[in-house]
Amino acid sequence: MSDPLHIVCPHCHGVNRLPVAKLSAGGHCGKCKQPLFDGQPVALTQATFATHLQRNDIPLLVDFWAPWCGPCKMMAPVFAQAAAQLQPQVRLAKVNTEEEQGLAAQHAIRSIPTLALFRGGQEIARIAGALDLPRLIAWTRQHL
């Protein structure tokens, strides 16, 4: 029997243990009872980013964006569609670089939108610029 996965709740940010065999079923948070996967990206802040980065046993795909950025606005619905397709194998998250300038600096975000893919707390891939849904899905799966 394989060890359970640690999955961070997108609602209360509590860490849950989920048996690998039940990952495709999703499950609910033991703390807040909300679904662990709802097909939507989770908005992360300085206070919640590290928990999702370090405690999730699944990869974390982060969209670093800003509200004034035209390509970011165009990609937002695409990123949401990608969340519906990639979860529960990947957690998708968004970081507003205007509100979270410290996170943007910490991750050396120089242009937006920038997608960064993390596994085990380490960045494993990065791409800048807006992507359409097929390219976003293909790029993510290519690096997993």
Backbone bond lengths (Angstrom), bond angles and torsions (degrees), N, CA, C in turn:
res aa  C-N    CA-C-N  psi(-1)  N-CA   C-N-CA  omega(-1)  CA-C   N-CA-C  phi
1 M - - - 1.456 - - 1.528 108.76 -
2 S 1.328 116.51 134.89 1.461 119.52 -178.63 1.524 110.49 -85.67
3 D 1.318 114.15 156.50 1.461 120.20 -179.98 1.524 110.36 -66.62
4 P 1.326 116.69 149.23 1.467 118.28 176.46 1.525 110.86 -69.07
5 L 1.324 114.69 155.55 1.465 121.54 177.37 1.517 109.90 -88.99
6 H 1.313 116.40 147.63 1.457 120.81 171.00 1.530 106.77 -91.43
7 I 1.316 115.91 124.96 1.464 122.75 -179.71 1.523 107.62 -126.07
8 V 1.336 116.01 125.30 1.462 120.92 179.73 1.530 108.55 -86.24
9 C 1.312 115.99 131.53 1.468 122.11 -179.95 1.531 109.75 -67.90
10 P 1.342 117.53 132.13 1.457 119.60 178.34 1.531 113.45 -74.49
11 H 1.327 116.68 -9.60 1.466 121.17 -176.56 1.535 112.27 -98.30
12 C 1.345 116.37 -55.15 1.473 119.88 -176.75 1.529 112.55 -106.76
13 H 1.331 116.58 -7.68 1.466 124.41 178.23 1.528 113.07 67.70
14 G 1.337 116.01 18.79 1.458 120.95 173.12 1.521 110.20 -74.77
15 V 1.321 116.59 151.10 1.464 121.34 -179.70 1.525 108.59 -94.41
16 N 1.337 115.64 127.62 1.458 122.76 -178.74 1.514 110.19 -116.05
17 R 1.318 115.68 152.84 1.462 121.89 172.96 1.522 106.99 -103.96
18 L 1.334 115.59 124.83 1.459 121.33 -177.27 1.526 108.49 -128.20
19 P 1.337 117.73 123.25 1.463 118.89 177.19 1.530 110.66 -57.75
20 V 1.321 116.63 139.05 1.463 121.97 -178.72 1.525 110.35 -52.90
21 A 1.322 117.37 -41.33 1.462 121.58 -178.12 1.526 112.47 -63.27
22 K 1.334 117.22 -21.40 1.460 120.58 -178.65 1.524 113.20 -100.23
23 L 1.333 117.13 4.11 1.460 120.21 -178.52 1.526 111.21 -58.81
24 S 1.330 117.44 -44.62 1.469 119.54 -177.74 1.526 112.08 -65.36
25 A 1.323 117.47 -24.36 1.469 120.91 177.50 1.524 111.44 -81.12
26 G 1.329 116.79 -16.37 1.466 121.09 175.66 1.503 114.28 92.12
27 G 1.304 117.50 -70.21 1.450 120.94 -178.03 1.522 112.45 87.07
28 H 1.319 114.11 173.34 1.465 122.23 -179.24 1.525 109.70 -124.80
29 C 1.311 115.25 153.48 1.453 122.03 179.59 1.523 109.92 -67.55
30 G 1.320 116.15 133.76 1.454 120.51 177.65 1.516 112.71 -70.73
31 K 1.323 116.93 -20.51 1.457 121.77 -177.70 1.537 112.29 -90.17
32 C 1.348 116.97 -54.19 1.475 119.75 -174.98 1.523 113.74 -106.28
33 K 1.340 117.19 -5.81 1.471 124.27 176.86 1.527 114.36 69.75
34 Q 1.332 118.24 6.48 1.468 121.97 177.54 1.537 109.03 -79.77
35 P 1.349 117.38 159.01 1.469 119.79 177.07 1.525 111.42 -61.88
36 L 1.327 116.20 140.69 1.461 120.28 177.85 1.530 110.83 -74.21
37 F 1.317 116.79 -21.97 1.460 122.09 177.66 1.520 108.08 -136.37
38 D 1.343 115.62 121.45 1.455 119.39 -179.42 1.523 112.40 -121.42
39 G 1.336 116.85 11.12 1.451 120.87 178.15 1.514 114.08 75.16
40 Q 1.338 117.31 13.82 1.467 121.71 -179.66 1.529 109.56 -124.82
41 P 1.325 117.02 148.09 1.467 119.10 173.49 1.528 110.15 -68.03
42 V 1.304 116.31 150.48 1.463 121.57 177.86 1.536 108.35 -101.14
43 A 1.323 116.09 134.34 1.466 120.59 176.98 1.524 108.41 -80.50
44 L 1.328 116.21 125.49 1.459 120.70 -178.56 1.521 110.98 -110.22
45 T 1.318 114.23 149.34 1.459 122.71 177.99 1.524 108.44 -123.61
46 Q 1.317 116.44 176.33 1.460 121.19 175.86 1.529 110.15 -54.77
47 A 1.326 116.46 -36.64 1.469 121.41 -176.80 1.525 113.04 -73.17
48 T 1.342 118.61 -27.24 1.466 120.90 -174.42 1.527 113.81 -110.33
49 F 1.324 117.64 -15.76 1.464 121.10 -174.22 1.528 112.21 -59.68
50 A 1.322 117.27 -49.52 1.466 120.67 -175.28 1.528 111.69 -61.14
51 T 1.321 117.45 -38.17 1.465 120.18 178.79 1.518 110.47 -61.26
52 H 1.324 116.81 -47.55 1.469 120.23 -179.57 1.523 111.32 -67.02
53 L 1.318 116.59 -37.19 1.460 120.86 -179.26 1.527 111.89 -68.94
54 Q 1.321 116.58 -45.71 1.459 120.64 -171.62 1.522 114.78 -93.46
55 R 1.321 118.30 -23.62 1.460 119.51 -173.20 1.525 114.56 -104.18
56 N 1.330 118.78 -15.86 1.468 120.88 176.51 1.521 109.61 -75.71
57 D 1.314 117.49 131.76 1.461 121.22 175.24 1.520 111.56 -88.60
58 I 1.323 117.46 -0.58 1.459 121.33 173.98 1.527 107.85 -106.09
59 P 1.336 117.76 156.92 1.463 119.61 179.06 1.528 111.85 -60.76
60 L 1.327 115.56 153.85 1.455 123.40 179.79 1.525 107.85 -120.33
61 L 1.336 116.71 119.91 1.458 122.69 177.16 1.521 107.98 -105.90
62 V 1.338 116.63 117.32 1.465 121.84 -174.64 1.523 110.57 -111.79
63 D 1.324 115.02 130.22 1.458 122.96 173.04 1.522 107.49 -99.18
64 F 1.335 116.67 108.62 1.463 121.46 174.54 1.523 106.24 -87.66
65 W 1.332 117.80 120.40 1.462 123.06 -171.38 1.527 110.57 -143.53
66 A 1.328 116.26 174.06 1.464 122.21 174.55 1.531 108.37 -142.99
67 P 1.337 117.46 147.91 1.463 120.57 -176.42 1.531 114.16 -66.26
68 W 1.326 119.13 -22.70 1.465 121.92 -179.36 1.528 112.72 -86.85
69 C 1.313 117.74 -5.47 1.466 123.61 -173.98 1.533 111.16 -87.02
70 G 1.342 116.16 115.17 1.461 121.01 179.54 1.524 113.74 -58.81
71 P 1.342 119.27 -51.26 1.465 120.07 177.75 1.536 112.84 -59.89
72 C 1.337 116.44 -32.78 1.472 120.04 177.67 1.530 110.00 -64.17
73 K 1.327 116.25 -43.86 1.468 120.83 179.29 1.521 110.61 -63.80
74 M 1.344 116.35 -39.54 1.460 119.99 178.98 1.527 111.06 -66.15
75 M 1.318 116.98 -34.50 1.462 119.78 -176.73 1.531 113.26 -83.87
76 A 1.319 118.49 -17.26 1.465 120.87 -176.53 1.529 113.22 -53.90
77 P 1.345 119.84 -49.43 1.464 117.95 179.21 1.528 112.89 -67.37
78 V 1.319 117.12 -30.71 1.465 121.55 176.78 1.529 109.64 -65.19
79 F 1.327 116.43 -43.73 1.464 121.13 179.39 1.532 110.27 -63.32
80 A 1.335 116.66 -39.20 1.471 120.31 177.36 1.530 110.76 -64.63
81 Q 1.328 117.04 -40.09 1.470 120.03 176.86 1.523 110.44 -64.87
82 A 1.311 116.65 -38.37 1.464 120.90 178.46 1.523 110.51 -63.35
83 A 1.342 116.85 -37.84 1.467 120.02 178.14 1.521 110.14 -59.81
84 A 1.315 116.92 -42.15 1.466 120.72 -179.96 1.530 110.99 -64.09
85 Q 1.336 117.09 -30.47 1.464 120.07 -178.24 1.526 113.57 -89.27
86 L 1.327 117.75 -33.04 1.464 120.26 -174.29 1.523 114.35 -91.20
87 Q 1.339 117.55 -23.97 1.458 119.03 177.39 1.525 108.62 -75.11
88 P 1.318 119.40 144.18 1.458 129.75 10.87 1.533 114.71 -95.86
89 Q 1.329 118.19 8.96 1.469 118.75 -179.68 1.523 112.43 -74.50
90 V 1.340 117.29 -23.46 1.460 122.95 -179.07 1.526 107.95 -138.26
91 R 1.326 117.52 138.59 1.474 122.01 173.07 1.526 106.90 -93.29
92 L 1.337 117.24 125.48 1.453 121.34 176.98 1.519 109.70 -101.55
93 A 1.323 115.07 137.82 1.464 120.39 -176.95 1.518 109.96 -140.98
94 K 1.323 115.09 158.01 1.457 122.30 177.91 1.525 109.36 -123.92
95 V 1.334 115.48 140.36 1.456 121.41 174.99 1.522 107.45 -125.86
96 N 1.331 115.70 118.07 1.457 122.30 176.54 1.526 107.35 -78.34
97 T 1.336 116.17 109.89 1.466 120.13 -174.11 1.531 112.94 -71.36
98 E 1.322 117.72 -17.53 1.465 120.29 175.35 1.521 110.64 -72.78
99 E 1.330 115.67 -40.96 1.464 120.80 -179.24 1.521 112.13 -84.76
100 E 1.306 117.00 -26.18 1.470 122.04 -175.33 1.530 109.86 -120.74
101 Q 1.328 115.59 59.99 1.464 120.16 -177.28 1.527 112.49 -63.87
102 G 1.320 116.62 -30.37 1.464 120.14 177.57 1.517 111.70 -64.62
103 L 1.332 117.46 -41.96 1.466 121.06 177.84 1.524 110.36 -65.75
104 A 1.334 115.91 -41.55 1.462 119.42 179.36 1.532 110.24 -61.41
105 A 1.316 117.01 -43.11 1.469 120.87 178.87 1.524 110.98 -67.29
106 Q 1.318 116.30 -42.78 1.467 121.32 -179.11 1.526 111.26 -59.37
107 H 1.336 116.89 -33.99 1.463 121.10 -177.82 1.527 112.10 -102.77
108 A 1.327 116.22 14.34 1.469 122.89 174.78 1.525 112.36 52.19
109 I 1.329 115.78 47.62 1.459 120.47 177.96 1.521 107.72 -78.91
110 R 1.319 116.19 117.19 1.458 121.71 -176.09 1.528 112.21 -108.62
111 S 1.318 117.45 -23.01 1.464 121.56 177.07 1.516 107.65 -142.09
112 I 1.313 114.67 156.44 1.462 119.30 179.17 1.520 109.08 -132.23
113 P 1.317 118.21 150.04 1.451 124.54 -4.48 1.532 111.76 -71.92
114 T 1.305 114.86 148.06 1.462 122.17 171.73 1.514 107.55 -126.40
115 L 1.314 115.38 130.21 1.464 121.14 174.20 1.517 107.98 -102.37
116 A 1.329 115.62 132.01 1.461 121.23 176.55 1.524 107.79 -126.61
117 L 1.313 115.37 130.94 1.459 121.65 -179.78 1.526 108.50 -107.60
118 F 1.325 115.67 126.69 1.465 122.28 -178.08 1.519 109.88 -118.42
119 R 1.329 115.22 145.55 1.468 121.67 172.38 1.519 106.95 -141.89
120 G 1.317 116.71 131.09 1.452 120.65 179.64 1.518 112.89 61.42
121 G 1.327 116.92 30.43 1.454 121.47 178.59 1.520 114.64 82.63
122 Q 1.342 117.91 -1.70 1.463 122.17 -177.88 1.521 110.65 -114.49
123 E 1.327 116.11 141.16 1.461 119.99 175.55 1.522 108.60 -71.54
124 I 1.348 115.96 129.80 1.466 120.21 -179.51 1.525 112.53 -114.24
125 A 1.346 117.55 -16.41 1.465 120.45 178.64 1.520 109.13 -161.79
126 R 1.343 115.02 154.71 1.464 121.08 -179.88 1.520 107.98 -150.67
127 I 1.319 116.03 143.79 1.459 121.89 174.29 1.527 108.09 -147.35
128 A 1.325 116.24 139.56 1.467 121.41 178.52 1.519 108.95 -106.98
129 G 1.330 115.74 147.80 1.458 121.69 177.97 1.514 111.58 105.11
130 A 1.327 114.60 156.95 1.466 120.98 -179.83 1.528 109.93 -74.13
131 L 1.320 115.09 139.61 1.466 121.43 178.13 1.528 108.93 -120.00
132 D 1.331 115.98 150.41 1.456 118.46 171.43 1.535 107.52 -82.94
133 L 1.320 116.36 169.94 1.470 120.44 -173.42 1.535 113.26 -58.95
134 P 1.334 119.68 -48.88 1.477 117.60 -179.78 1.529 112.99 -59.76
135 R 1.333 117.90 -40.55 1.472 120.54 179.58 1.523 111.36 -68.40
136 L 1.336 117.00 -38.39 1.462 121.32 179.46 1.527 110.60 -63.71
137 I 1.315 116.38 -47.00 1.476 121.08 178.98 1.536 110.08 -63.23
138 A 1.323 115.84 -47.22 1.479 120.00 -178.03 1.532 110.75 -63.50
139 W 1.338 117.69 -43.68 1.465 121.12 -179.45 1.525 110.40 -61.33
140 T 1.338 116.04 -44.73 1.466 120.07 -179.09 1.530 110.43 -62.74
141 R 1.310 116.90 -50.12 1.473 120.38 -177.21 1.521 111.75 -65.49
142 Q 1.322 116.84 -31.89 1.460 120.94 178.76 1.520 111.56 -61.41
143 H 1.337 116.38 -32.87 1.468 120.37 -175.76 1.515 113.96 -96.18
144 L 1.310 117.77 2.90 1.478 119.43 179.58 1.508 111.77 -91.62
